[in-house]
Amino acid sequence: TEVKDPTKKRARLPEKYSGLAKKLFEKNQNLIEVLKIQSNRDSLTGVYRREFLLKLLSNKLMGGESVALIMIDVDNFKEVNDKFGHRTGDMLLINITNTLNNHIRMNRKEVRELDILARYGGDEFILLLGGVKDKKTAAKIAEKLRIAVSESKFNIDANQTISKSVSMGVAVSRMGENADNLIERADMALYEGKSHDGGDGHERDLGKRFNVGARRRVPESKSH
């Protein structure tokens, strides 16, 4: 009786299942990519997470790239939570980030893939502008976004809408500056802008947001 060599059968297995193995491998790779993207996104708003922004910003600065930042803060956000509840506050943040993203895409088509909007903490966001290296251009973009938000109506339930304003601070990187210092200057500009605006968050002179000094505010911890 002929004895079959078991190794020959095993040798044929990879050929027989190579197509299936390749498909499974590709699906796993796609899943890994999706998970990577999701891990970099804020669970509430869908914009990028603070950690992703900091890493990206640090890499750009260490590579000698000049970058511009816009710090964005929702004015009197606590009042919304106190009056309507945290669920409404969450919906407001989602609507505001959607408004920002829509106008970024509309007004910055040529470089939109380079613009990174991230949730920095609580009701604070940072927009990293791609291809912008001067304060004047960054300030114009910030003003357009501020107006877009202030002119929008946000649904808080089936029968009621509210308007909300945002304050912004702009900073452009300096030679040898690190991410923390750049963000701090943008935050200082935002804080100074709020002081000039009398606390209502409406922009009167975006130039006042540059080269100012103020105490650094610690971003609120996220509830999500």
C-alpha positions in Angstrom: 0.0 0.0 0.0 1.3 3.4 -1.0 2.0 5.7 2.0 1.0 9.3 1.2 3.4 12.0 2.2 1.4 14.4 4.6 3.8 17.2 3.9 2.6 17.5 0.3 -1.0 18.2 1.5 0.3 20.8 3.9 2.3 22.4 1.2 -0.8 22.8 -1.0 -2.8 24.6 1.7 -1.2 28.0 1.3 -2.0 27.9 -2.5 -5.5 26.8 -1.9 -6.3 29.5 0.6 -4.0 32.2 -0.6 -6.8 34.2 -2.1 -8.9 34.0 1.0 -5.9 34.8 3.2 -5.2 37.9 1.1 -8.8 39.1 1.4 -8.7 38.6 5.1 -5.4 40.4 5.4 -6.7 43.4 3.4 -9.9 43.6 5.5 -7.8 43.5 8.6 -5.6 46.3 7.3 -8.6 48.4 6.4 -10.0 47.8 9.9 -6.7 48.8 11.5 -6.7 52.0 9.4 -10.3 52.8 10.5 -9.4 52.2 14.1 -6.4 54.5 13.8 -8.6 57.2 12.4 -11.2 56.7 15.1 -8.6 56.8 17.8 -7.5 60.2 16.6 -11.1 61.6 16.6 -13.0 63.2 19.4 -15.9 60.9 20.4 -18.4 63.7 20.7 -17.7 66.1 17.8 -15.8 63.9 15.4 -13.0 66.4 15.0 -9.4 65.5 15.8 -8.3 64.9 19.4 -5.9 67.2 21.3 -3.2 64.5 21.4 -3.2 64.1 17.6 -3.0 67.9 17.1 -0.1 68.3 19.6 1.9 65.5 17.9 1.2 66.8 14.4 2.1 70.4 15.5 5.3 69.3 17.3 6.4 67.4 14.2 5.8 70.4 11.9 7.6 72.8 14.2 10.6 70.5 14.8 10.8 70.2 11.0 11.2 73.9 10.7 7.8 74.5 9.2 6.0 77.8 9.8 2.4 77.3 10.9 -0.6 79.4 12.0 -3.1 78.5 14.7 -6.5 79.8 15.6 -7.7 79.1 19.1 -11.5 79.0 19.3 -13.6 79.3 22.4 -17.4 79.1 22.7 -18.6 82.2 24.6 -20.5 81.7 27.8 -20.9 78.0 27.1 -21.5 77.2 30.8 -24.7 79.1 30.6 -26.0 76.7 28.0 -25.2 73.7 30.2 -26.8 75.3 33.2 -30.0 76.4 31.5 -30.6 73.6 29.0 -28.5 70.7 30.3 -25.4 69.0 29.2 -27.1 67.0 26.5 -28.0 70.3 24.8 -24.5 71.6 25.4 -23.1 68.6 23.6 -25.4 69.1 20.7 -24.4 72.7 20.5 -20.7 71.7 20.3 -21.5 69.3 17.5 -23.4 71.9 15.6 -20.7 74.5 16.0 -17.9 72.1 14.8 -20.0 71.2 11.8 -20.4 74.9 11.0 -16.7 75.4 11.3 -15.9 72.4 9.2 -18.4 73.4 6.5 -17.0 76.9 6.1 -13.4 75.7 6.2 -14.2 73.4 3.2 -16.2 76.2 1.4 -13.6 78.9 1.8 -10.4 77.0 1.8 -10.9 74.4 -1.0 -7.3 74.7 -2.3 -5.8 73.6 1.0 -8.6 72.1 3.0 -6.8 68.8 3.4 -4.1 70.6 5.3 -6.5 72.3 7.8 -6.8 70.4 11.0 -9.6 71.2 13.5 -9.2 69.6 16.9 -11.0 69.7 20.2 -8.5 71.1 22.7 -10.7 70.7 25.8 -14.3 71.3 26.8 -15.6 74.1 24.6 -12.2 75.0 23.2 -10.9 74.1 19.8 -7.8 74.7 17.7 -7.6 75.1 14.0 -4.2 74.4 12.5 -4.1 76.2 9.2 -2.3 74.6 6.3 -0.3 76.8 3.9 -0.8 79.9 6.0 2.3 81.7 7.4 1.2 85.2 8.2 -1.0 86.7 10.8 -3.0 88.8 8.3 -4.3 85.8 6.3 -4.9 83.8 9.5 -6.9 86.7 11.0 -9.1 87.0 7.9 -9.9 83.3 8.0 -10.6 83.5 11.7 -13.0 86.4 11.2 -14.9 84.6 8.5 -15.3 81.6 10.7 -16.4 83.7 13.7 -19.1 85.4 11.6 -20.3 82.1 10.2 -20.9 80.8 13.7 -22.4 84.0 15.1 -24.9 84.1 12.1 -26.0 80.5 12.5 -29.0 79.2 14.4 -28.6 76.0 16.3 -31.4 73.7 17.1 -31.7 72.7 20.8 -35.0 70.9 20.5 -37.9 70.6 18.0 -39.2 74.1 18.8 -36.3 76.2 19.8 -33.1 77.5 18.3 -30.3 79.6 19.8 -27.5 81.7 18.5 -24.0 81.5 19.9 -20.8 83.4 19.4 -17.2 82.3 19.5 -14.0 84.2 20.4 -10.8 83.5 18.6 -7.1 84.1 19.1 -4.5 83.8 16.3 -0.8 83.1 16.5 1.9 82.3 13.9 4.9 80.2 14.9 8.4 81.8 15.5 11.7 80.2 14.7 12.6 77.5 17.2 9.3 77.7 19.0 7.7 74.6 20.4 4.0 73.6 20.3 3.2 74.6 23.9 4.5 78.1 23.5 2.7 78.6 20.2 -0.6 77.4 21.7 -0.1 79.6 24.7 0.3 82.7 22.6 -2.9 81.8 20.7 -4.6 81.3 24.0 -3.2 84.6 25.3 -4.5 86.4 22.2 -8.0 84.8 22.7 -8.0 85.8 26.4 -7.0 89.4 25.5 -9.6 89.6 22.8 -12.3 88.6 25.3 -11.1 91.4 27.6 -11.3 94.0 24.8 -14.7 92.7 23.7 -16.1 93.2 27.2 -16.8 89.5 27.5 -19.4 89.2 24.8 -17.0 87.5 22.4 -17.7 89.7 19.4 -14.7 90.7 17.4 -14.1 94.4 17.0 -10.4 94.5 16.1 -8.7 91.2 15.3 -5.4 93.0 15.4 -5.7 93.3 19.2 -5.3 89.5 19.4 -1.7 89.6 18.3 1.4 90.0 20.5 -0.4 90.3 23.8 0.3 88.9 27.2 -2.2 87.3 29.5 -2.4 84.5 32.0 -2.6 81.0 30.5 -6.0 79.4 31.0 -6.2 75.7 31.6 -8.5 74.0 29.2 -11.6 72.3 30.7 -11.5 68.6 30.9 -13.8 66.9 28.4 -16.9 65.1 29.6 -16.5 62.6 26.7 
